[in-house]
């Protein structure tokens, strides 16, 4: 057989081999992204151990791990889009894995910490079942994340709620009121900012969120003897987040009317 006839066959085989190698590399990277998401479960396991152990030092370490879990959750979506995980691994639902991790780190474990740290009196602790059930409802909603890049209903930031209730040690009635109101807001179709999405004020929100995270790091590091004023200062970002979210919702409702 003429060597010129063999050349196309060799080139075709080489192209197939290259395509196969690229597919394997893409699948490997996609699985790495899913594993990165799943490391949030490792953080959750350590958080659970620390909460059960109890004590201020253990609670502080648990909050450190909650921050780490939040960082993982904030970055795995970008990695997933870069690795095209939906196209490369269509048989594995990364969203379900993400929701599983988030329900633990944003809801179950923070509420467990609120109970373990005796933030509510024993007779009032059963109210913690309300945010637990409300969060389960929120995570199960098909439109929990809207097409225009918002969360619909209070987005189960119970890790943040637990952090401030633990630091501020408010009167029991006020802590309980905050928990009940935020739990009920899960059922109210209000839009809340989703910082990683391209929505109004997303860039400003990301910048303020980064500054807020730095403040939290200072507070958790215990480098300032009296950190209460830093805690109060850090409340500016949660207040900004809630007020702007409600303002956007009211503006849209007024426009629709």
C-alpha positions in Angstrom: 0.0 0.0 0.0 1.2 3.5 -0.9 2.6 5.4 2.1 0.6 8.4 1.0 -2.6 6.4 1.6 -1.5 5.5 5.1 -0.9 9.2 6.1 -4.5 10.2 6.4 -5.2 7.1 8.6 -2.3 8.1 10.9 -3.5 11.7 11.1 -7.1 10.5 11.9 -5.8 8.2 14.6 -3.7 11.0 16.1 -6.7 13.3 16.1 -8.8 10.7 17.9 -6.1 10.2 20.4 -5.8 13.9 21.1 -9.6 14.3 21.5 -9.7 11.3 23.9 -6.9 12.8 25.9 -8.7 16.2 26.1 -11.9 14.5 27.1 -10.1 12.7 29.9 -8.5 15.9 31.1 -11.8 17.7 31.0 -13.5 15.0 33.1 -10.6 15.0 35.6 -10.8 18.7 36.0 -14.6 18.5 36.4 -14.3 15.8 39.1 -11.7 18.0 40.8 -14.2 20.9 41.0 -16.9 18.5 42.5 -14.3 17.3 45.0 -13.6 21.0 45.9 -17.3 21.5 46.6 -17.3 18.3 48.7 -14.5 19.6 50.9 -17.3 21.7 52.4 -18.5 18.4 53.9 -15.1 17.9 55.6 -15.5 21.4 57.1 -19.0 20.5 58.2 -17.7 17.3 60.0 -15.1 19.3 61.9 -17.6 22.0 62.7 -20.0 19.4 64.2 -17.2 18.0 66.4 -16.3 21.5 67.7 -19.9 22.4 68.5 -20.4 19.2 70.4 -17.2 19.8 72.3 -18.5 23.3 73.3 -16.7 26.2 74.9 -15.7 29.6 73.5 -12.5 28.4 71.9 -14.3 25.5 70.1 -17.1 27.9 68.9 -14.5 30.4 67.6 -12.8 27.6 65.6 -16.2 26.5 64.3 -16.8 30.0 63.0 -13.4 30.0 61.3 -14.5 26.8 59.5 -17.8 28.3 58.6 -15.9 31.1 57.0 -13.8 28.6 55.1 -16.9 26.8 53.9 -18.4 30.0 52.8 -15.3 30.8 50.8 -15.5 27.4 49.1 -19.1 27.9 48.3 -18.4 31.4 46.9 -15.7 30.1 44.5 -16.8 26.7 43.4 -19.4 28.1 41.0 -16.8 30.0 39.1 -14.6 27.0 38.9 -17.6 24.9 37.7 -18.3 27.3 34.9 -14.7 27.3 33.9 -14.5 23.5 33.8 -17.9 23.2 32.1 -18.9 20.5 34.6 -22.5 20.3 33.3 -21.4 19.5 29.8 -18.5 17.3 30.8 -20.3 15.3 33.5 -24.0 15.4 32.7 -24.7 12.4 34.8 -23.6 14.1 38.1 -25.7 17.0 39.5 -23.2 19.4 41.2 -26.1 21.6 42.3 -27.5 18.8 44.5 -24.1 18.3 46.1 -23.8 22.1 46.6 -27.2 22.3 48.2 -26.4 19.4 50.5 -23.2 21.1 51.7 -24.9 24.5 52.0 -27.8 23.1 54.1 -25.3 21.8 56.6 -23.0 24.8 56.7 -25.5 27.6 56.4 -28.4 26.1 58.4 -28.1 22.9 60.4 -24.7 23.5 62.1 -25.2 27.2 62.8 -28.5 26.5 64.4 -26.9 23.7 66.4 -24.3 26.2 67.6 -27.0 28.6 68.7 -28.5 25.8 70.8 -25.2 24.5 72.1 -24.0 28.0 73.1 -27.2 28.6 75.1 -28.0 31.7 73.1 -31.7 31.0 73.7 -33.1 29.8 77.1 -33.9 26.1 77.3 -37.6 26.7 77.0 -37.2 28.8 73.9 -34.7 26.6 72.0 -37.4 24.6 70.3 -38.1 27.7 68.2 -34.9 26.8 66.3 -37.0 24.2 64.5 -38.7 27.0 62.7 -35.7 28.3 60.8 -34.6 24.7 60.2 -37.9 23.9 58.4 -38.0 27.2 56.7 -34.6 26.7 55.3 -35.5 23.2 54.1 -38.5 24.9 52.3 -36.2 27.5 50.8 -33.6 25.0 49.5 -36.3 22.9 47.9 -37.9 25.8 45.9 -37.2 25.5 42.1 -37.0 29.3 41.9 -34.9 29.8 45.0 -32.4 31.5 42.6 -34.2 33.7 40.1 -33.3 33.9 36.4 -32.3 37.5 36.8 -29.6 36.7 39.4 -31.2 37.0 42.9 -32.2 34.8 45.8 -35.9 34.6 46.4 -36.8 34.7 50.0 -34.3 35.0 52.9 -31.3 33.0 51.7 -30.7 31.0 54.9 -27.6 32.9 56.1 -28.0 31.3 59.5 -24.2 31.1 59.9 -24.1 35.0 59.9 -27.1 35.1 62.3 -25.4 32.7 64.6 -22.2 34.7 64.5 -23.8 37.9 65.6 -26.1 36.4 68.1 -23.1 34.7 69.7 -21.0 37.8 69.7 -23.6 40.4 70.8 -25.5 38.2 73.4 -28.7 40.2 73.0 -31.6 39.8 75.3 -33.4 36.5 74.8 -36.6 38.1 73.5 -34.6 40.1 70.8 -32.6 37.1 69.7 -35.8 35.0 69.4 -37.5 37.8 67.5 -34.7 38.0 65.0 -34.7 34.2 64.4 -38.5 34.1 64.0 -38.7 37.1 61.6 -35.8 35.9 59.4 -37.3 32.4 59.3 -40.7 33.9 58.2 -38.9 36.0 55.5 -37.9 32.8 53.8 -41.5 32.4 52.7 -41.8 36.0 51.5 -40.9 36.4 47.7 -38.4 39.2 48.3 -35.3 39.4 46.1 -32.0 39.3 47.9 -28.6 40.2 46.4 -26.6 37.3 44.9 -23.1 38.8 44.9 -21.5 36.4 42.4 -24.2 37.2 39.8 -24.3 40.3 37.6 -27.0 42.2 39.3 -27.4 45.9 40.3 -24.7 47.0 42.7 -22.9 43.6 42.4 -19.4 45.1 42.2 -20.0 47.4 45.2 -21.5 44.5 47.1 -18.5 42.3 46.4 -16.1 45.0 47.5 -18.1 45.7 50.7 -18.3 41.9 51.3 -14.5 41.6 51.1 -14.0 44.4 53.6 -16.6 42.8 55.9 -14.7 39.5 55.7 -11.5 41.3 56.7 -13.3 42.7 59.8 -14.6 39.2 60.7 -11.1 37.9 60.4 -9.8 40.6 62.8 -12.6 39.8 65.2 -12.1 36.0 65.1 -8.3 36.4 65.4 -8.9 38.1 68.8 -6.1 40.6 68.0 -8.1 43.5 69.4 -8.7 43.4 73.1 -12.2 45.0 73.0 -13.6 43.8 69.7 -17.2 44.8 70.4 -16.9 48.1 68.5 -15.5 46.1 65.5 -18.5 43.8 65.8 -20.9 46.8 65.7 -18.9 48.3 62.8 -19.2 45.0 60.8 -23.0 45.2 61.1 -22.9 47.9 58.4 -22.6 45.3 55.6 -25.5 43.0 56.7 -27.6 46.2 57.1 -26.6 47.4 53.6 -27.4 43.9 52.2 -30.8 43.7 53.7 -31.9 47.3 53.0 -30.7 47.3 49.4 -32.3 43.9 48.8 -35.7 45.2 50.0 -35.3 48.5 48.1 -34.7 46.6 44.9 -37.8 44.4 45.6 -40.0 47.4 46.4 -38.8 49.2 43.2 -39.7 46.2 41.1 -43.0 45.8 42.7 -43.8 49.5 42.1 -42.7 49.2 38.5 -44.9 46.1 38.0 -47.8 48.0 39.5 
